[in-house]
């Protein structure tokens, strides 16, 4: 795999939780961020928007910050991400959107 592809992967699921869940860490790196994210049938920008919307809908704000930054790296603007959160609010619920806005503010400030 090229260095460019490795730039778009999370910083070491094996390092983060490989000690307690080595199989899940390996699947995260090899399957999810390898095979799935690198599949050319859906652009990385589109995958990012789908992922952000899914994380908001499920209330998974802990993973949302990473994926908001990744979406920006994949060409989604901050304005588009805020519009995504606003749009999803009507389908996922207002509290989830408010939590997502907090995650977005933190993710954008960290950049």
Residue frames as qw, qx, qy, qz and C-alpha x, y, z in Angstrom:
[[0.000, 0.890, 0.456, 0.000, 0.00, 0.00, 0.00],
 [0.413, 0.545, -0.035, 0.729, 1.32, 3.47, -0.81],
 [0.275, -0.176, -0.459, 0.826, 2.19, 6.11, 1.77],
 [0.249, -0.152, -0.172, -0.941, -0.55, 8.36, 0.35],
 [0.635, -0.353, -0.575, -0.375, -3.22, 5.78, 1.20],
 [0.578, -0.271, -0.621, 0.455, -1.81, 5.35, 4.69],
 [0.068, 0.118, -0.182, 0.974, -2.19, 9.11, 5.32],
 [0.501, -0.252, -0.225, -0.797, -5.98, 8.70, 5.22],
 [0.685, -0.276, -0.674, 0.009, -6.15, 5.93, 7.80],
 [0.520, -0.821, 0.003, -0.236, -6.66, 6.50, 11.50],
 [0.114, 0.674, -0.658, 0.315, -3.63, 6.61, 13.72],
 [0.259, 0.285, -0.902, 0.197, -3.18, 3.01, 14.70],
 [0.793, -0.327, -0.104, -0.503, -6.25, 1.09, 15.83],
 [0.850, -0.001, -0.477, 0.222, -3.74, -1.66, 16.70],
 [0.315, 0.243, -0.469, 0.789, -1.95, 0.81, 18.98],
 [0.391, -0.369, 0.094, -0.838, -5.20, 2.14, 20.47],
 [0.762, -0.220, 0.335, -0.509, -6.89, -1.12, 21.40],
 [0.702, 0.356, -0.604, -0.124, -4.88, -3.95, 19.88],
 [0.055, 0.321, -0.837, 0.439, -3.83, -5.11, 23.33],
 [0.445, 0.083, 0.687, -0.568, -7.40, -5.95, 24.35],
 [0.724, 0.488, 0.395, -0.287, -9.04, -6.57, 20.95],
 [0.280, -0.425, 0.622, 0.595, -6.38, -7.52, 18.41],
 [0.346, 0.358, 0.802, 0.332, -8.84, -8.99, 15.90],
 [0.144, 0.884, 0.429, -0.116, -11.09, -5.90, 15.94],
 [0.180, -0.793, 0.254, 0.523, -8.05, -3.64, 15.64],
 [0.346, -0.162, 0.750, 0.540, -6.83, -5.64, 12.65],
 [0.290, 0.602, 0.721, 0.186, -10.25, -5.58, 10.98],
 [0.010, 0.915, 0.188, -0.356, -10.39, -1.82, 11.53],
 [0.171, -0.671, 0.454, 0.560, -7.05, -1.23, 9.85],
 [0.252, -0.143, 0.838, 0.462, -7.11, -3.90, 7.16],
 [0.177, 0.496, 0.824, 0.210, -10.76, -4.26, 6.21],
 [0.039, 0.870, 0.429, -0.239, -12.55, -1.04, 7.15],
 [0.020, -0.892, 0.167, 0.420, -9.83, 1.51, 6.44],
 [0.286, -0.316, 0.755, 0.498, -8.15, -0.69, 3.86],
 [0.189, 0.249, 0.869, 0.384, -10.56, -2.59, 1.63],
 [0.093, 0.761, 0.633, -0.108, -13.75, -0.63, 2.34],
 [0.045, -0.865, -0.044, 0.497, -12.45, 2.95, 2.36],
 [0.180, -0.476, 0.589, 0.628, -10.10, 2.30, -0.56],
 [0.457, 0.404, 0.775, 0.164, -12.80, 0.75, -2.78],
 [0.096, -0.128, 0.291, 0.943, -13.07, 3.05, -5.83],
 [0.050, -0.497, -0.790, -0.356, -16.80, 2.40, -6.34],
 [0.233, -0.909, -0.341, -0.056, -17.60, 5.28, -3.96],
 [0.350, 0.659, -0.234, 0.624, -15.43, 8.37, -3.68],
 [0.460, -0.143, -0.596, 0.643, -13.75, 9.05, -0.35],
 [0.144, -0.125, 0.098, -0.977, -15.61, 12.39, -0.15],
 [0.656, -0.243, -0.373, -0.609, -18.93, 10.58, -0.46],
 [0.690, -0.185, -0.667, 0.211, -17.87, 7.91, 2.04],
 [0.230, 0.015, -0.456, 0.860, -17.03, 10.69, 4.48],
 [0.397, -0.181, -0.041, -0.899, -20.45, 12.31, 4.14],
 [0.762, -0.223, -0.523, -0.310, -22.20, 8.97, 4.59],
 [0.603, -0.090, -0.637, 0.472, -20.04, 8.16, 7.60],
 [0.014, 0.102, -0.321, 0.942, -20.60, 11.56, 9.25],
 [0.581, -0.215, -0.201, -0.759, -24.36, 11.28, 8.73],
 [0.776, -0.172, -0.603, -0.067, -24.37, 7.72, 10.11],
 [0.449, -0.029, -0.593, 0.667, -22.37, 8.67, 13.18],
 [0.231, -0.159, 0.165, -0.946, -24.69, 11.60, 13.90],
 [0.697, -0.197, -0.390, -0.569, -27.75, 9.40, 13.48],
 [0.779, -0.187, -0.584, 0.129, -26.39, 6.80, 15.89],
 [0.442, -0.879, 0.046, -0.170, -25.17, 9.41, 18.38],
 [0.898, -0.115, -0.015, 0.424, -21.58, 8.17, 18.07],
 [0.093, 0.987, -0.089, 0.100, -19.92, 11.51, 18.78],
 [0.626, -0.604, 0.416, 0.266, -16.72, 9.93, 20.11],
 [0.647, 0.091, 0.572, 0.496, -15.87, 8.71, 16.59],
 [0.342, 0.869, 0.352, 0.060, -17.43, 11.75, 14.92],
 [0.172, -0.902, 0.224, 0.327, -14.53, 14.13, 15.63],
 [0.487, -0.290, 0.681, 0.463, -12.08, 11.91, 13.76],
 [0.451, 0.430, 0.712, 0.322, -14.44, 11.54, 10.80],
 [0.149, 0.954, 0.202, -0.163, -15.20, 15.27, 10.61],
 [0.223, -0.750, 0.458, 0.423, -11.47, 15.94, 10.24],
 [0.480, -0.024, 0.793, 0.374, -11.16, 13.08, 7.76],
 [0.405, 0.736, 0.541, 0.036, -14.08, 14.49, 5.74],
 [0.049, 0.943, -0.124, -0.304, -12.24, 17.81, 5.48],
 [0.346, -0.478, 0.696, 0.409, -9.15, 15.93, 4.29],
 [0.425, 0.261, 0.823, 0.272, -11.40, 14.24, 1.71],
 [0.110, 0.200, 0.425, 0.876, -12.60, 17.58, 0.30],
 [0.246, -0.734, -0.613, -0.158, -15.74, 18.30, 2.32],
 [0.109, 0.512, -0.174, 0.834, -15.84, 21.91, 3.52],
 [0.056, -0.145, -0.703, 0.695, -16.71, 22.93, 7.07],
 [0.436, 0.144, 0.011, -0.888, -19.78, 24.69, 5.65],
 [0.644, 0.050, -0.629, -0.433, -20.91, 21.44, 3.99],
 [0.385, -0.066, -0.860, 0.328, -20.35, 19.50, 7.22],
 [0.156, 0.163, 0.482, -0.846, -22.45, 21.99, 9.21],
 [0.576, 0.139, -0.247, -0.767, -25.16, 21.76, 6.55],
 [0.550, 0.014, -0.828, -0.109, -25.02, 17.96, 6.83],
 [0.144, -0.140, -0.772, 0.603, -25.52, 18.21, 10.59],
 [0.352, 0.184, 0.171, -0.902, -28.42, 20.63, 10.08],
 [0.607, 0.108, -0.534, -0.578, -30.04, 18.36, 7.50],
 [0.483, -0.031, -0.869, 0.106, -29.63, 15.24, 9.62],
 [0.122, -0.026, 0.569, -0.813, -31.17, 17.01, 12.63],
 [0.626, 0.069, -0.039, -0.776, -34.60, 16.59, 11.05],
 [0.805, 0.102, -0.533, -0.238, -34.11, 12.84, 10.64],
 [0.595, 0.071, -0.696, 0.396, -31.95, 11.88, 13.62],
 [0.478, -0.753, -0.438, 0.111, -33.22, 14.33, 16.21],
 [0.032, 0.935, -0.094, 0.341, -32.26, 17.67, 17.60],
 [0.633, -0.712, 0.304, 0.032, -30.19, 16.44, 20.58],
 [0.854, 0.014, 0.337, 0.397, -27.97, 14.34, 18.31],
 [0.461, 0.735, 0.133, 0.479, -27.45, 17.33, 16.01],
 [0.259, -0.929, 0.157, -0.213, -26.53, 19.54, 18.97],
 [0.788, -0.456, 0.360, 0.204, -24.01, 16.96, 20.15],
 [0.763, 0.349, 0.301, 0.454, -22.63, 16.76, 16.61],
 [0.188, 0.914, 0.012, 0.360, -22.22, 20.55, 16.52],
 [0.530, -0.792, 0.301, 0.004, -20.17, 20.38, 19.71],
 [0.832, -0.112, 0.418, 0.348, -17.97, 17.71, 18.14],
 [0.569, 0.665, 0.234, 0.424, -17.66, 19.80, 14.95],
 [0.093, -0.971, 0.118, -0.188, -16.65, 22.93, 16.84],
 [0.662, -0.606, 0.419, 0.141, -13.95, 20.96, 18.67],
 [0.811, 0.157, 0.427, 0.367, -12.75, 19.20, 15.53],
 [0.425, 0.811, 0.150, 0.373, -12.55, 22.43, 13.52],
 [0.271, -0.932, 0.216, -0.101, -10.75, 24.24, 16.33],
 [0.773, -0.410, 0.430, 0.222, -8.17, 21.44, 16.57],
 [0.778, 0.467, 0.276, 0.315, -7.30, 21.73, 12.88]]
